[in-house]
Every structure is written in structure tokens, then in C-alpha cells.
Amino acid sequence: MSRFFAVLIFIVFLVFISAEISSEASFVYFVGDASWYAEFSPGIKDTTANMETFDHDKMTCAIWGLPFDTILEVTNIRNSRSVLVRVNDRGPARKHFEKGRIVDLTRAAFDRIEDLDRGLVKVRIRVIR
């Protein structure tokens, strides 16, 4: 029962920030902004929320409301490039999340879908498993 409420709260929160949720066939997509973070970014700790050592060269991400170790496909809407990442951290920071940023990718993961100089990109996220 508590898992049901956790999922319900997550969906309500996404609607609150106006992130677009759409379903296509049997997939659920989240649409919003993605940014990147690295070991030298301000406020970044040595460990992630699940207590792994943070490594900006791994294909991981920070997102709210999905279990650790969930695999996501993150696709850049502008150029259709995508990357598979594993959830191992929580974020983005509340002030960014409330403005539509739905995921923080590691530097390496972001670099696969967009030039690092852009810093922020509109993405579609699909839960793989």
C-alpha cells in the first residue's frame, strides 16, 4: 500500500511542476529539462544518495521518485540522441526541479546526448526497468 502512495505522490508532484507525462503503448515518458553535474560542481558530495562513490564518468543520474538502480533511457528531443543511465542519486535541487528540470545526468551521460556547453537540454525519459 505504501508503494502505491509513493507512486501517486510522485505523479502528483510531476503534474505540479507541469512536466509532461504521456503514455505511448506500454511505456510512460517524462518530458522536461536535463542538466549535468560533475565531481567539481558546487555542492556535490563524494557519495551519491545511495552511498556509492560519485563518479561523473559513469552513466548514472539523479532523479526524484524512482527507485535506485532503475534504468532510464534519456533522449535529447532536439537531436534524438539517447543514453541509458542508472538511477543512483536524488535531484535536481528543489529550486531547479520546480522550474521543470527533471533529471541531472553525470557529465559523461550528458556528453552522449548534447554538447556540455549547452548545460541544459529538453529530454524525454523512458523507464526501461
MMTF fields as JSON, N, C-alpha, C and O atoms, coordinates in Angstrom:
{
  "mmtfVersion": "1.0.0",
  "mmtfProducer": "UNKNOWN",
  "numBonds": 515,
  "numAtoms": 516,
  "numGroups": 129,
  "numChains": 1,
  "numModels": 1,
  "chainsPerModel": [1],
  "groupsPerChain": [129],
  "chainIdList": ["A"],
  "bondAtomList": [4, 2, 8, 6, 12, 10, 16, 14, 20, 18, 24, 22, 28, 26, 32, 30, 36, 34, 40, 38, 44, 42, 48, 46, 52, 50, 56, 54, 60, 58, 64, 62, 68, 66, 72, 70, 76, 74, 80, 78, 84, 82, 88, 86, 92, 90, 96, 94, 100, 98, 104, 102, 108, 106, 112, 110, 116, 114, 120, 118, 124, 122, 128, 126, 132, 130, 136, 134, 140, 138, 144, 142, 148, 146, 152, 150, 156, 154, 160, 158, 164, 162, 168, 166, 172, 170, 176, 174, 180, 178, 184, 182, 188, 186, 192, 190, 196, 194, 200, 198, 204, 202, 208, 206, 212, 210, 216, 214, 220, 218, 224, 222, 228, 226, 232, 230, 236, 234, 240, 238, 244, 242, 248, 246, 252, 250, 256, 254, 260, 258, 264, 262, 268, 266, 272, 270, 276, 274, 280, 278, 284, 282, 288, 286, 292, 290, 296, 294, 300, 298, 304, 302, 308, 306, 312, 310, 316, 314, 320, 318, 324, 322, 328, 326, 332, 330, 336, 334, 340, 338, 344, 342, 348, 346, 352, 350, 356, 354, 360, 358, 364, 362, 368, 366, 372, 370, 376, 374, 380, 378, 384, 382, 388, 386, 392, 390, 396, 394, 400, 398, 404, 402, 408, 406, 412, 410, 416, 414, 420, 418, 424, 422, 428, 426, 432, 430, 436, 434, 440, 438, 444, 442, 448, 446, 452, 450, 456, 454, 460, 458, 464, 462, 468, 466, 472, 470, 476, 474, 480, 478, 484, 482, 488, 486, 492, 490, 496, 494, 500, 498, 504, 502, 508, 506, 512, 510],
  "bondOrderList": [1, 1, 1, 1, 1, 1, 1, 1, 1, 1, 1, 1, 1, 1, 1, 1, 1, 1, 1, 1, 1, 1, 1, 1, 1, 1, 1, 1, 1, 1, 1, 1, 1, 1, 1, 1, 1, 1, 1, 1, 1, 1, 1, 1, 1, 1, 1, 1, 1, 1, 1, 1, 1, 1, 1, 1, 1, 1, 1, 1, 1, 1, 1, 1, 1, 1, 1, 1, 1, 1, 1, 1, 1, 1, 1, 1, 1, 1, 1, 1, 1, 1, 1, 1, 1, 1, 1, 1, 1, 1, 1, 1, 1, 1, 1, 1, 1, 1, 1, 1, 1, 1, 1, 1, 1, 1, 1, 1, 1, 1, 1, 1, 1, 1, 1, 1, 1, 1, 1, 1, 1, 1, 1, 1, 1, 1, 1, 1],
  "groupList": [{"groupName": "MET", "atomNameList": ["N", "CA", "C", "O"], "elementList": ["N", "C", "C", "O"], "formalChargeList": [0, 0, 0, 0], "bondAtomList": [1, 0, 2, 1, 3, 2], "bondOrderList": [1, 1, 2], "singleLetterCode": "M", "chemCompType": "L-PEPTIDE LINKING"}, {"groupName": "SER", "atomNameList": ["N", "CA", "C", "O"], "elementList": ["N", "C", "C", "O"], "formalChargeList": [0, 0, 0, 0], "bondAtomList": [1, 0, 2, 1, 3, 2], "bondOrderList": [1, 1, 2], "singleLetterCode": "S", "chemCompType": "L-PEPTIDE LINKING"}, {"groupName": "ARG", "atomNameList": ["N", "CA", "C", "O"], "elementList": ["N", "C", "C", "O"], "formalChargeList": [0, 0, 0, 0], "bondAtomList": [1, 0, 2, 1, 3, 2], "bondOrderList": [1, 1, 2], "singleLetterCode": "R", "chemCompType": "L-PEPTIDE LINKING"}, {"groupName": "PHE", "atomNameList": ["N", "CA", "C", "O"], "elementList": ["N", "C", "C", "O"], "formalChargeList": [0, 0, 0, 0], "bondAtomList": [1, 0, 2, 1, 3, 2], "bondOrderList": [1, 1, 2], "singleLetterCode": "F", "chemCompType": "L-PEPTIDE LINKING"}, {"groupName": "ALA", "atomNameList": ["N", "CA", "C", "O"], "elementList": ["N", "C", "C", "O"], "formalChargeList": [0, 0, 0, 0], "bondAtomList": [1, 0, 2, 1, 3, 2], "bondOrderList": [1, 1, 2], "singleLetterCode": "A", "chemCompType": "L-PEPTIDE LINKING"}, {"groupName": "VAL", "atomNameList": ["N", "CA", "C", "O"], "elementList": ["N", "C", "C", "O"], "formalChargeList": [0, 0, 0, 0], "bondAtomList": [1, 0, 2, 1, 3, 2], "bondOrderList": [1, 1, 2], "singleLetterCode": "V", "chemCompType": "L-PEPTIDE LINKING"}, {"groupName": "LEU", "atomNameList": ["N", "CA", "C", "O"], "elementList": ["N", "C", "C", "O"], "formalChargeList": [0, 0, 0, 0], "bondAtomList": [1, 0, 2, 1, 3, 2], "bondOrderList": [1, 1, 2], "singleLetterCode": "L", "chemCompType": "L-PEPTIDE LINKING"}, {"groupName": "ILE", "atomNameList": ["N", "CA", "C", "O"], "elementList": ["N", "C", "C", "O"], "formalChargeList": [0, 0, 0, 0], "bondAtomList": [1, 0, 2, 1, 3, 2], "bondOrderList": [1, 1, 2], "singleLetterCode": "I", "chemCompType": "L-PEPTIDE LINKING"}, {"groupName": "GLU", "atomNameList": ["N", "CA", "C", "O"], "elementList": ["N", "C", "C", "O"], "formalChargeList": [0, 0, 0, 0], "bondAtomList": [1, 0, 2, 1, 3, 2], "bondOrderList": [1, 1, 2], "singleLetterCode": "E", "chemCompType": "L-PEPTIDE LINKING"}, {"groupName": "TYR", "atomNameList": ["N", "CA", "C", "O"], "elementList": ["N", "C", "C", "O"], "formalChargeList": [0, 0, 0, 0], "bondAtomList": [1, 0, 2, 1, 3, 2], "bondOrderList": [1, 1, 2], "singleLetterCode": "Y", "chemCompType": "L-PEPTIDE LINKING"}, {"groupName": "GLY", "atomNameList": ["N", "CA", "C", "O"], "elementList": ["N", "C", "C", "O"], "formalChargeList": [0, 0, 0, 0], "bondAtomList": [1, 0, 2, 1, 3, 2], "bondOrderList": [1, 1, 2], "singleLetterCode": "G", "chemCompType": "PEPTIDE LINKING"}, {"groupName": "ASP", "atomNameList": ["N", "CA", "C", "O"], "elementList": ["N", "C", "C", "O"], "formalChargeList": [0, 0, 0, 0], "bondAtomList": [1, 0, 2, 1, 3, 2], "bondOrderList": [1, 1, 2], "singleLetterCode": "D", "chemCompType": "L-PEPTIDE LINKING"}, {"groupName": "TRP", "atomNameList": ["N", "CA", "C", "O"], "elementList": ["N", "C", "C", "O"], "formalChargeList": [0, 0, 0, 0], "bondAtomList": [1, 0, 2, 1, 3, 2], "bondOrderList": [1, 1, 2], "singleLetterCode": "W", "chemCompType": "L-PEPTIDE LINKING"}, {"groupName": "PRO", "atomNameList": ["N", "CA", "C", "O"], "elementList": ["N", "C", "C", "O"], "formalChargeList": [0, 0, 0, 0], "bondAtomList": [1, 0, 2, 1, 3, 2], "bondOrderList": [1, 1, 2], "singleLetterCode": "P", "chemCompType": "L-PEPTIDE LINKING"}, {"groupName": "LYS", "atomNameList": ["N", "CA", "C", "O"], "elementList": ["N", "C", "C", "O"], "formalChargeList": [0, 0, 0, 0], "bondAtomList": [1, 0, 2, 1, 3, 2], "bondOrderList": [1, 1, 2], "singleLetterCode": "K", "chemCompType": "L-PEPTIDE LINKING"}, {"groupName": "THR", "atomNameList": ["N", "CA", "C", "O"], "elementList": ["N", "C", "C", "O"], "formalChargeList": [0, 0, 0, 0], "bondAtomList": [1, 0, 2, 1, 3, 2], "bondOrderList": [1, 1, 2], "singleLetterCode": "T", "chemCompType": "L-PEPTIDE LINKING"}, {"groupName": "ASN", "atomNameList": ["N", "CA", "C", "O"], "elementList": ["N", "C", "C", "O"], "formalChargeList": [0, 0, 0, 0], "bondAtomList": [1, 0, 2, 1, 3, 2], "bondOrderList": [1, 1, 2], "singleLetterCode": "N", "chemCompType": "L-PEPTIDE LINKING"}, {"groupName": "HIS", "atomNameList": ["N", "CA", "C", "O"], "elementList": ["N", "C", "C", "O"], "formalChargeList": [0, 0, 0, 0], "bondAtomList": [1, 0, 2, 1, 3, 2], "bondOrderList": [1, 1, 2], "singleLetterCode": "H", "chemCompType": "L-PEPTIDE LINKING"}, {"groupName": "CYS", "atomNameList": ["N", "CA", "C", "O"], "elementList": ["N", "C", "C", "O"], "formalChargeList": [0, 0, 0, 0], "bondAtomList": [1, 0, 2, 1, 3, 2], "bondOrderList": [1, 1, 2], "singleLetterCode": "C", "chemCompType": "L-PEPTIDE LINKING"}],
  "groupTypeList": [0, 1, 2, 3, 3, 4, 5, 6, 7, 3, 7, 5, 3, 6, 5, 3, 7, 1, 4, 8, 7, 1, 1, 8, 4, 1, 3, 5, 9, 3, 5, 10, 11, 4, 1, 12, 9, 4, 8, 3, 1, 13, 10, 7, 14, 11, 15, 15, 4, 16, 0, 8, 15, 3, 11, 17, 11, 14, 0, 15, 18, 4, 7, 12, 10, 6, 13, 3, 11, 15, 7, 6, 8, 5, 15, 16, 7, 2, 16, 1, 2, 1, 5, 6, 5, 2, 5, 16, 11, 2, 10, 13, 4, 2, 14, 17, 3, 8, 14, 10, 2, 7, 5, 11, 6, 15, 2, 4, 4, 3, 11, 2, 7, 8, 11, 6, 11, 2, 10, 6, 5, 14, 5, 2, 7, 2, 5, 7, 2],
  "groupIdList": [1, 2, 3, 4, 5, 6, 7, 8, 9, 10, 11, 12, 13, 14, 15, 16, 17, 18, 19, 20, 21, 22, 23, 24, 25, 26, 27, 28, 29, 30, 31, 32, 33, 34, 35, 36, 37, 38, 39, 40, 41, 42, 43, 44, 45, 46, 47, 48, 49, 50, 51, 52, 53, 54, 55, 56, 57, 58, 59, 60, 61, 62, 63, 64, 65, 66, 67, 68, 69, 70, 71, 72, 73, 74, 75, 76, 77, 78, 79, 80, 81, 82, 83, 84, 85, 86, 87, 88, 89, 90, 91, 92, 93, 94, 95, 96, 97, 98, 99, 100, 101, 102, 103, 104, 105, 106, 107, 108, 109, 110, 111, 112, 113, 114, 115, 116, 117, 118, 119, 120, 121, 122, 123, 124, 125, 126, 127, 128, 129],
  "secStructList": [7, 2, 2, 2, 2, 2, 2, 2, 2, 2, 2, 2, 2, 2, 2, 2, 6, 6, 7, 3, 3, 3, 3, 3, 6, 6, 3, 3, 3, 3, 3, 3, 3, 3, 3, 3, 3, 7, 6, 6, 1, 6, 6, 7, 7, 1, 5, 7, 6, 6, 1, 7, 5, 7, 7, 6, 6, 1, 1, 3, 3, 3, 7, 1, 1, 1, 7, 6, 6, 7, 3, 3, 3, 3, 3, 3, 6, 6, 6, 7, 7, 3, 3, 3, 3, 3, 3, 3, 3, 7, 7, 1, 7, 2, 2, 2, 2, 6, 6, 6, 3, 3, 3, 3, 3, 3, 2, 2, 2, 2, 2, 2, 2, 1, 7, 4, 4, 4, 7, 3, 3, 3, 3, 3, 3, 3, 3, 7, 7],
  "xCoordList": [0.821, 0.0, 0.87, 0.54, 1.979, 2.832, 3.508, 3.768, 3.796, 4.387, 3.394, 3.782, 2.109, 1.072, 1.063, 1.024, 1.098, 1.076, 2.341, 2.281, 3.48, 4.721, 4.628, 5.029, 4.105, 3.946, 2.935, 3.156, 1.835, 0.816, 1.377, 1.11, 2.139, 2.743, 3.711, 3.745, 4.496, 5.434, 4.706, 5.123, 3.63, 2.878, 2.251, 2.294, 1.673, 1.08, 2.148, 1.896, 3.332, 4.409, 4.844, 5.11, 4.916, 5.291, 4.247, 4.593, 2.984, 1.934, 2.05, 1.826, 2.401, 2.547, 3.572, 3.364, 4.689, 5.726, 5.497, 6.328, 4.384, 3.995, 4.892, 4.996, 5.534, 6.269, 5.231, 4.222, 5.479, 4.532, 4.707, 5.815, 3.625, 3.646, 2.739, 1.566, 3.276, 2.45, 2.694, 3.779, 1.685, 1.885, 1.726, 0.875, 2.562, 2.558, 2.75, 3.769, 1.8, 1.822, 1.909, 1.054, 2.925, 3.028, 4.134, 4.583, 4.571, 5.648, 5.12, 4.137, 5.78, 5.474, 6.702, 7.83, 6.462, 7.539, 7.375, 6.257, 8.495, 8.526, 9.278, 10.323, 8.761, 9.399, 9.721, 8.87, 10.954, 11.38, 12.822, 13.354, 13.45, 14.835, 15.814, 15.526, 16.977, 18.073, 19.297, 19.525, 20.075, 21.35, 22.408, 22.115, 23.637, 24.7, 25.424, 25.429, 26.038, 26.84, 28.09, 28.126, 29.11, 30.406, 30.998, 30.474, 32.097, 32.749, 33.141, 33.185, 33.426, 33.868, 32.717, 32.952, 31.483, 30.331, 30.097, 30.334, 29.635, 29.39, 28.363, 27.322, 28.658, 27.727, 27.698, 26.94, 28.497, 28.489, 29.297, 30.425, 28.691, 29.335, 30.124, 29.994, 30.947, 31.758, 30.933, 31.343, 29.761, 28.902, 27.536, 27.099, 26.884, 25.529, 24.53, 24.912, 23.258, 22.208, 22.117, 21.664, 22.532, 22.518, 23.878, 24.139, 24.734, 26.032, 27.115, 28.106, 26.944, 28.028, 28.988, 28.594, 30.228, 31.171, 30.75, 30.555, 30.609, 30.186, 31.288, 32.451, 30.919, 31.867, 31.185, 30.274, 31.63, 30.973, 31.264, 30.725, 32.112, 32.397, 31.504, 31.613, 30.631, 29.696, 28.375, 28.053, 27.621, 26.315, 25.239, 24.504, 25.165, 24.203, 23.485, 23.823, 22.473, 21.698, 21.093, 21.058, 20.616, 19.877, 18.465, 18.268, 17.484, 16.082, 15.268, 15.642, 14.172, 13.294, 12.23, 11.749, 11.87, 10.681, 10.818, 9.866, 11.953, 12.16, 13.16, 14.085, 12.987, 13.901, 15.342, 15.589, 16.278, 17.672, 17.794, 17.043, 18.741, 19.04, 18.026, 18.137, 17.041, 16.149, 16.962, 17.785, 16.723, 17.412, 16.481, 15.318, 17.017, 16.255, 16.904, 18.129, 16.081, 16.566, 16.247, 15.085, 17.287, 17.122, 17.435, 18.534, 16.457, 16.602, 16.52, 15.588, 17.504, 17.508, 16.452, 16.553, 15.449, 14.354, 14.839, 14.323, 15.808, 16.299, 17.033, 16.841, 17.88, 18.705, 18.475, 19.124, 17.569, 17.193, 18.289, 18.127, 19.392, 20.424, 19.957, 19.311, 20.283, 19.837, 20.962, 21.969, 20.749, 21.716, 20.944, 19.885, 21.473, 20.905, 21.67, 22.901, 20.928, 21.533, 20.858, 19.725, 21.585, 21.067, 20.865, 21.726, 19.724, 19.437, 20.259, 20.138, 21.102, 21.869, 21.928, 22.65, 21.159, 21.219, 19.86, 18.99, 19.69, 18.452, 18.734, 19.765, 17.844, 17.963, 17.019, 16.268, 17.006, 17.764, 17.347, 16.347, 18.137, 17.818, 16.408, 15.96, 15.721, 14.318, 14.078, 13.104, 14.953, 14.746, 14.763, 14.095, 15.52, 15.564, 14.408, 13.813, 14.099, 13.024, 11.7, 10.91, 11.46, 10.214, 10.116, 9.026, 11.233, 11.245, 11.258, 11.431, 11.077, 10.964, 12.151, 12.114, 13.207, 14.346, 13.998, 13.739, 13.99, 13.527, 14.639, 14.42, 15.826, 16.917, 18.255, 18.424, 19.198, 20.593, 21.386, 21.393, 22.042, 22.879, 24.328, 24.744, 25.089, 26.525, 27.09, 26.476, 28.267, 28.921, 29.038, 28.755, 29.453, 29.637, 28.328, 28.29, 27.256, 25.955, 25.425, 24.927, 25.526, 25.054, 25.84, 25.27, 27.141, 28.003, 27.599, 27.884, 26.942, 26.481, 25.29, 25.069, 24.521, 23.314, 23.387, 22.571, 24.372, 24.467, 25.84, 26.52, 26.239, 27.492, 27.407, 26.407, 28.44, 28.444, 28.237, 27.715, 28.639, 28.493, 27.031, 26.738, 26.122, 24.702, 24.198, 23.414, 24.636, 24.304, 22.912, 22.724, 21.932, 20.538, 19.889, 20.091, 19.111, 18.5, 17.144, 16.966, 16.197, 14.876, 15.002, 15.523, 14.512, 14.646, 13.313, 12.373, 13.282, 12.195, 12.825, 13.831, 12.232, 12.769, 11.793, 10.592, 12.333, 11.539, 12.13, 13.336, 11.288, 11.743, 11.918, 10.979, 13.128, 13.423, 13.143, 12.458, 13.682, 13.42, 13.819, 13.678],
  "yCoordList": [-1.188, 0.0, 1.259, 2.233, 1.254, 2.441, 2.695, 3.846, 1.634, 1.811, 2.535, 3.405, 2.17, 2.831, 4.325, 5.141, 4.682, 6.088, 6.819, 7.987, 6.134, 6.749, 7.073, 8.155, 6.148, 6.367, 7.483, 8.349, 7.462, 8.5, 9.888, 10.846, 9.997, 11.277, 11.74, 12.926, 10.824, 11.179, 11.742, 12.755, 11.094, 11.561, 12.924, 13.808, 13.095, 14.39, 15.48, 16.589, 15.173, 16.154, 16.541, 17.711, 15.559, 15.864, 16.749, 17.666, 16.482, 17.324, 18.734, 19.716, 18.826, 20.132, 20.999, 22.202, 20.396, 21.186, 21.314, 21.867, 20.807, 20.906, 20.109, 20.434, 19.084, 18.188, 17.384, 16.956, 17.188, 16.482, 14.982, 14.459, 14.304, 12.844, 12.312, 12.677, 11.461, 10.894, 9.403, 8.924, 8.675, 7.236, 6.883, 7.419, 5.977, 5.535, 4.033, 3.564, 3.278, 1.829, 1.485, 1.907, 0.728, 0.338, 1.109, 0.694, 2.222, 2.993, 4.289, 4.851, 4.752, 6.062, 6.931, 6.526, 8.128, 9.074, 10.278, 10.713, 10.812, 12.069, 13.052, 12.713, 14.241, 15.244, 16.461, 16.96, 16.931, 18.098, 18.416, 17.942, 19.213, 19.621, 18.703, 18.18, 18.518, 17.763, 18.663, 19.485, 18.497, 19.194, 18.15, 16.956, 18.608, 17.679, 18.181, 19.374, 17.232, 17.583, 16.722, 15.622, 17.246, 16.574, 16.694, 17.398, 15.992, 15.991, 17.389, 17.661, 18.271, 19.624, 20.631, 21.814, 20.184, 21.092, 21.54, 20.773, 22.775, 23.264, 22.41, 22.06, 22.078, 21.342, 19.839, 19.151, 19.309, 17.873, 17.158, 17.539, 16.108, 15.328, 14.178, 13.868, 13.549, 12.423, 11.174, 10.307, 11.085, 9.916, 10.357, 11.487, 9.439, 9.697, 9.372, 8.929, 9.596, 9.346, 7.881, 7.576, 6.969, 5.553, 5.083, 3.885, 6.049, 5.834, 5.24, 4.71, 5.32, 4.959, 6.141, 7.286, 5.865, 6.942, 7.614, 6.945, 8.953, 9.674, 9.645, 9.902, 9.331, 9.294, 9.893, 9.29, 11.078, 11.746, 11.097, 11.526, 10.067, 9.353, 8.126, 7.441, 7.842, 6.714, 7.182, 8.37, 6.234, 6.527, 6.421, 5.436, 7.451, 7.472, 8.816, 9.735, 8.905, 10.143, 10.336, 9.427, 11.558, 11.92, 12.284, 13.133, 11.644, 11.913, 11.637, 10.788, 12.337, 12.14, 11.101, 11.037, 10.293, 9.449, 8.102, 7.322, 7.794, 6.472, 5.713, 6.316, 4.392, 3.614, 3.64, 3.756, 3.53, 3.379, 2.139, 1.177, 2.174, 1.111, 0.982, 0.064, 1.879, 1.919, 2.347, 3.259, 1.685, 2.027, 2.906, 2.569, 4.041, 5.0, 5.222, 5.204, 5.429, 5.902, 7.39, 7.788, 8.207, 9.657, 10.094, 9.864, 10.724, 11.124, 12.638, 13.268, 13.208, 14.628, 14.853, 14.299, 15.658, 15.875, 16.608, 16.359, 17.496, 18.297, 17.459, 17.664, 16.51, 15.771, 14.254, 13.532, 13.772, 12.348, 11.43, 10.211, 11.975, 11.123, 10.67, 11.428, 9.427, 8.913, 8.178, 7.791, 8.001, 7.318, 6.529, 6.963, 5.372, 4.605, 4.961, 4.942, 5.286, 5.646, 4.878, 4.414, 4.755, 4.09, 5.136, 5.988, 5.067, 5.999, 5.608, 4.492, 6.541, 6.282, 7.499, 7.499, 8.542, 9.772, 10.458, 10.092, 11.449, 12.234, 13.656, 14.23, 14.204, 15.555, 15.716, 14.784, 16.807, 18.032, 18.764, 18.428, 19.767, 20.585, 21.146, 21.437, 21.293, 21.726, 22.99, 23.06, 23.973, 25.231, 25.017, 25.744, 24.026, 23.72, 22.802, 22.96, 21.841, 20.891, 21.624, 21.278, 22.614, 23.378, 24.191, 24.628, 24.398, 25.143, 24.221, 24.685, 22.912, 21.99, 21.093, 20.283, 21.217, 20.319, 19.003, 18.977, 17.913, 16.651, 15.64, 14.652, 15.864, 14.909, 15.636, 16.574, 15.177, 15.596, 14.383, 13.343, 14.519, 13.449, 13.684, 14.824, 12.614, 12.804, 13.458, 13.441, 14.028, 14.697, 13.765, 14.167, 12.525, 11.564, 11.234, 11.131, 11.068, 10.744, 11.918, 11.724, 13.128, 14.315, 14.497, 14.857, 14.251, 14.413, 13.484, 13.78, 12.366, 11.438, 11.986, 11.598, 12.891, 13.378, 14.85, 15.311, 15.591, 17.021, 17.539, 16.975, 18.61, 19.28, 19.846, 20.465, 19.639, 20.086, 21.595, 22.057, 22.362, 23.813, 24.265, 25.346, 23.443, 23.814, 23.808, 24.675, 22.851, 22.821, 22.361, 21.739, 22.646, 22.305, 21.913, 22.577, 20.837, 20.355, 19.728, 19.129, 19.87, 19.248, 17.772, 17.42, 16.901, 15.455, 14.742, 15.267, 13.53, 12.59, 11.403, 10.853, 11.019, 9.915, 8.746, 8.907, 7.564, 6.347, 5.375, 5.127, 4.829, 3.825, 2.507, 2.002, 1.948, 0.67, -0.492, -1.449, -0.396, -1.423, -0.898, -1.605],
  "zCoordList": [0.0, 0.0, 0.0, -0.678, 0.752, 0.806, -0.539, -0.889, -1.299, -2.627, -3.54, -4.319, -3.439, -4.213, -3.923, -4.844, -2.644, -2.267, -2.719, -3.101, -2.675, -3.141, -4.631, -5.059, -5.411, -6.847, -7.095, -7.942, -6.364, -6.51, -6.194, -6.92, -5.13, -4.751, -5.829, -6.159, -6.383, -7.439, -8.658, -9.219, -9.063, -10.23, -9.96, -10.815, -8.786, -8.432, -8.44, -8.91, -7.925, -7.889, -9.299, -9.571, -10.19, -11.571, -12.237, -12.981, -11.976, -12.528, -11.964, -12.672, -10.687, -10.038, -10.742, -10.9, -11.173, -11.826, -13.329, -14.05, -13.782, -15.192, -16.125, -17.308, -15.619, -16.506, -17.282, -16.722, -18.535, -19.384, -19.197, -19.316, -18.906, -18.791, -19.893, -19.967, -20.737, -21.79, -21.856, -21.526, -22.283, -22.439, -23.901, -24.61, -24.322, -25.7, -25.636, -25.13, -26.132, -25.993, -24.514, -23.735, -24.112, -22.709, -21.988, -20.919, -22.564, -21.965, -21.38, -21.864, -20.341, -19.775, -20.004, -19.727, -20.513, -20.764, -19.853, -19.577, -19.388, -18.663, -19.557, -20.112, -19.693, -20.53, -19.675, -18.938, -19.781, -19.028, -19.364, -20.367, -18.528, -18.764, -18.044, -16.967, -18.664, -18.061, -18.002, -18.89, -16.951, -16.819, -16.493, -16.418, -16.301, -15.935, -14.706, -14.401, -14.004, -12.839, -12.804, -13.355, -12.147, -12.112, -10.717, -9.853, -10.523, -9.204, -8.757, -7.558, -9.69, -9.346, -9.294, -9.049, -9.519, -9.451, -8.01, -7.077, -7.823, -6.457, -5.723, -6.281, -4.478, -3.636, -3.833, -3.149, -4.743, -4.997, -3.924, -3.612, -3.366, -2.31, -2.913, -4.097, -2.076, -2.536, -2.809, -3.581, -2.168, -2.361, -2.872, -2.65, -3.557, -4.052, -2.944, -1.861, -3.223, -2.222, -1.826, -0.722, -2.692, -2.314, -1.784, -1.682, -1.451, -0.798, -1.701, -1.199, -3.02, -3.935, -4.018, -3.792, -4.338, -4.614, -5.918, -6.932, -5.886, -7.081, -8.118, -7.809, -9.353, -10.464, -11.693, -12.261, -12.096, -13.218, -14.57, -15.59, -14.588, -15.826, -16.017, -17.034, -15.063, -15.175, -15.773, -15.751, -16.303, -16.9, -15.819, -15.747, -14.985, -13.889, -13.871, -14.617, -12.986, -12.918, -11.538, -10.708, -11.327, -10.126, -10.545, -11.414, -9.928, -10.227, -8.978, -8.169, -8.812, -7.659, -7.997, -9.128, -7.01, -7.105, -7.769, -7.75, -8.351, -8.932, -8.07, -7.526, -7.935, -7.09, -7.6, -8.8, -6.671, -7.058, -7.941, -7.785, -8.86, -9.813, -10.946, -11.759, -11.02, -12.177, -13.398, -13.318, -14.518, -15.765, -16.596, -16.819, -17.05, -17.832, -19.186, -19.309, -20.194, -21.486, -21.535, -21.461, -21.659, -21.719, -23.148, -23.653, -23.788, -25.186, -25.316, -24.817, -25.988, -26.309, -27.391, -28.485, -27.087, -28.034, -29.288, -30.378, -29.156, -30.283, -31.333, -32.532, -30.888, -31.85, -31.846, -32.603, -31.011, -30.918, -30.398, -30.438, -29.914, -29.318, -27.946, -27.223, -27.586, -26.296, -25.576, -26.169, -24.272, -23.423, -22.372, -21.918, -21.988, -20.886, -19.622, -19.601, -18.567, -17.286, -16.163, -16.291, -15.057, -13.862, -12.774, -12.552, -12.099, -11.01, -9.787, -9.281, -9.31, -8.097, -7.177, -6.181, -7.522, -6.736, -6.776, -7.566, -5.92, -5.868, -6.31, -5.961, -7.055, -7.551, -8.707, -8.995, -9.369, -9.174, -7.898, -7.263, -7.547, -6.386, -6.534, -7.643, -5.417, -5.421, -6.26, -7.01, -6.136, -6.871, -8.38, -9.114, -8.852, -10.278, -10.674, -11.74, -9.8, -10.064, -10.243, -11.121, -9.428, -9.508, -10.792, -11.162, -11.473, -12.741, -13.955, -15.083, -13.734, -14.859, -15.123, -16.049, -14.331, -14.505, -13.828, -12.625, -14.581, -14.021, -13.771, -13.071, -14.327, -14.139, -14.229, -15.008, -13.412, -13.511, -13.981, -13.322, -15.106, -15.643, -15.248, -15.037, -15.151, -14.96, -16.216, -17.283, -16.056, -17.188, -18.388, -19.517, -18.151, -19.248, -19.945, -21.171, -19.181, -19.776, -20.591, -21.7, -20.057, -20.781, -22.073, -23.103, -22.022, -23.191, -24.333, -25.493, -24.024, -25.057, -25.84, -26.987, -25.219, -25.891, -26.307, -27.106, -25.762, -26.076, -25.707, -24.851, -26.353, -26.036, -24.618, -24.256, -23.824, -22.427, -22.294, -21.279, -23.302, -23.245, -23.177, -22.665, -23.688, -23.633, -22.189, -21.803, -21.402, -19.984, -19.624, -18.578, -20.459, -20.191, -21.507, -22.524, -21.494, -22.725, -22.402, -21.342, -23.318, -23.174, -23.529, -24.587, -22.618, -22.809, -22.601, -22.003, -23.123, -22.865, -22.135, -22.582, -21.022, -20.211, -20.279, -20.064, -20.584, -20.595, -19.593, -19.595, -18.742, -17.781, -18.517, -19.132, -18.453, -19.117, -18.17, -18.531, -16.949, -15.915, -14.55, -13.552]
}
